[in-house]
């Protein structure tokens, strides 16, 4: 993936998440037949992949690999941080929704 198109994709995702958080945009419906558990697992796997990539880049930089630049390491670490924080926010929303459902009177 090209780093410019990757950053554009991340920015688009952040804008969409921001619009959803403020309520100015309706969430995009999942594809028919999409399994929520599978979607969640895919998202967690993507966050894990980003974190592993950042860790690998930072280790290569520390080892003195001349092909790895400091700015690439810092950008990958920030991507990993943002994706992890986003995942935490999704988890918090899911837990809050679960607690709200469990407290409903039937």
C-alpha positions as CSV (number, residue, x, y, z in Angstrom):
1,X,0.0,0.0,0.0
2,X,1.3,3.4,-0.9
3,X,1.9,5.5,2.2
4,X,0.0,8.5,0.7
5,X,-3.1,6.5,-0.2
6,X,-2.8,4.8,3.2
7,X,-2.8,8.1,5.0
8,X,-5.7,9.3,2.9
9,X,-7.6,6.2,3.8
10,X,-6.9,6.7,7.5
11,X,-8.0,10.3,7.3
12,X,-11.2,9.3,5.6
13,X,-11.9,6.8,8.3
14,X,-11.1,9.3,11.0
15,X,-13.5,11.8,9.4
16,X,-16.2,9.2,9.1
17,X,-15.7,8.2,12.8
18,X,-15.8,11.9,13.8
19,X,-19.0,12.4,11.9
20,X,-20.6,9.3,13.5
21,X,-19.5,10.5,17.0
22,X,-21.1,13.9,16.5
23,X,-24.2,12.4,15.1
24,X,-24.0,14.3,11.8
25,X,-23.9,11.2,9.7
26,X,-25.7,7.9,9.9
27,X,-23.6,4.8,10.2
28,X,-23.1,2.7,7.1
29,X,-25.1,-0.6,7.3
30,X,-23.2,-3.8,7.2
31,X,-23.4,-6.0,4.2
32,X,-26.4,-8.4,4.3
33,X,-25.4,-11.6,6.0
34,X,-22.4,-10.0,7.6
35,X,-21.6,-11.6,11.0
36,X,-21.0,-9.1,13.7
37,X,-18.5,-11.3,15.5
38,X,-16.5,-11.8,12.3
39,X,-16.5,-8.1,11.6
40,X,-15.2,-7.4,15.1
41,X,-12.5,-10.1,14.8
42,X,-11.4,-8.6,11.5
43,X,-11.1,-5.1,13.0
44,X,-9.1,-6.5,16.0
45,X,-6.8,-8.4,13.6
46,X,-6.2,-5.2,11.6
47,X,-5.2,-3.3,14.8
48,X,-2.9,-6.2,15.7
49,X,-1.3,-6.1,12.3
50,X,-0.7,-2.4,12.5
51,X,0.8,-2.8,16.0
52,X,3.1,-5.6,14.9
53,X,4.3,-3.6,11.9
54,X,5.1,-0.7,14.1
55,X,6.9,-2.9,16.5
56,X,8.9,-4.5,13.7
57,X,9.9,-1.2,12.2
58,X,11.0,0.2,15.6
59,X,13.1,-2.9,16.2
60,X,14.7,-2.6,12.8
61,X,15.5,1.0,13.5
62,X,17.1,0.2,16.8
63,X,19.2,-2.5,15.2
64,X,20.6,0.1,12.9
65,X,18.9,-0.9,9.6
66,X,19.8,1.8,7.1
67,X,16.5,1.2,5.1
68,X,14.3,2.3,8.1
69,X,13.9,6.0,8.6
70,X,13.0,7.6,11.9
71,X,10.0,9.4,10.5
72,X,8.6,6.1,9.2
73,X,9.0,4.5,12.6
74,X,7.2,7.5,14.3
75,X,4.4,7.5,11.8
76,X,3.8,3.7,12.2
77,X,3.8,4.1,16.0
78,X,1.3,6.9,15.8
79,X,-0.9,4.8,13.4
80,X,-0.7,1.9,15.9
81,X,-1.7,4.2,18.8
82,X,-4.6,5.8,16.9
83,X,-6.0,2.4,15.8
84,X,-5.6,1.0,19.3
85,X,-7.3,4.0,20.9
86,X,-10.2,3.7,18.3
87,X,-10.6,0.1,19.2
88,X,-10.8,1.0,22.9
89,X,-13.5,3.5,22.2
90,X,-15.5,1.0,20.2
91,X,-15.1,-1.5,23.1
92,X,-16.3,1.2,25.6
93,X,-19.3,1.9,23.4
94,X,-20.1,-1.8,23.1
95,X,-19.8,-2.3,26.9
96,X,-22.0,0.7,27.5
97,X,-24.6,-0.5,25.1
98,X,-24.6,-3.9,26.7
99,X,-25.0,-2.5,30.1
100,X,-27.8,-0.3,28.9
101,X,-29.6,-3.2,27.4
102,X,-29.1,-5.3,30.5
103,X,-30.7,-2.6,32.7
104,X,-33.8,-2.3,30.5
105,X,-37.1,-3.3,32.1
106,X,-38.9,-6.0,30.1
